[in-house]
Amino acid sequence: MRLLIDAGNTRVKWQLMDGNIRVLEGVGALASDPFAALSGAGGKISRVAVSTVASEDKRRDLAEALSCYTPVKPCFYWSEVERAGLVNAYEHPEKMGADRWHGMYGAWIRHRDGFAVVDAGSAITIDYVGAHGKHLGGYILPGRQMMLRSLRNDAARIGFEDHRSNAGDPGSSTTECVHHGLFWLWQSIAEHIQHDCHARAIGRVLVTGGDASGILAAGLEAEHLPDLVLEGLAAIDAEAVGRP
């Protein structure tokens, strides 16, 4: 069986696959042992494939956490110049977060046509790919938790409670002002994505990431694919070992 891992800045998402069948899955913070559900299944793991944007220290912590469940050494996959017709716009592809590349590749093997990939995680990344597989560039923006943490840490007199809102109208309390303001920004992001897609003749938007539901609620017209990064990672790992 194969263990697929998407390790972001704040959470780890994984799937244990037997061929194309998902046997187990989990998500959680690295510090809280996100792999606990693998107890008893480690001996059946033959490969471990990882997509990560975490720091080198966190990457080592991830490998150490995995070693408690399987002796198989993880294979880390990074961004590339090109794969199967998908061409990276970066002059130095190694500087692109692996999750962005793997998300784009997951979309490419699904559609082989133009698309935008929106990954709403710790950061919100937006990437555009043309009909012939050329990456047209993208954007990186702070995600929901990053924005809220910045307000808490860097604006000491702005006190607000945790609150999720799908309203973008002016707030009548500090909590509403903060969360309605965040939703208002997401509405603007959704509008810009749709404008960009129209200008580039891109007819498909795919969204993934832990805050995907929030940006969809803000008006983004997109297909929600929570496992898109893992799909791309799985395809690349299969190609690496010559599996169909």
Secondary structure, DSSP 4 states (H G I P E B T S, - for coil): -EEEEEE-SS-EEEEEEETTEEEEEEEE-GGG-TTGGGTTTGGG--EEEEEE-S-HHHHHHHHHHHHTT--SPPEEE---SEETTEE---SSGGGS-HHHHHHHHHHHHHHSS-EEEEEESSEEEEEEE-TTSBEEEEEEEE-HHHHHHHHHHH-TT-----------SPPSSHHHHHHHHHHHHHHHHHHHHHHHHHHTT---EEEESTTHHHHHHTT---EE-TTHHHHHHHHHHHHHTT--
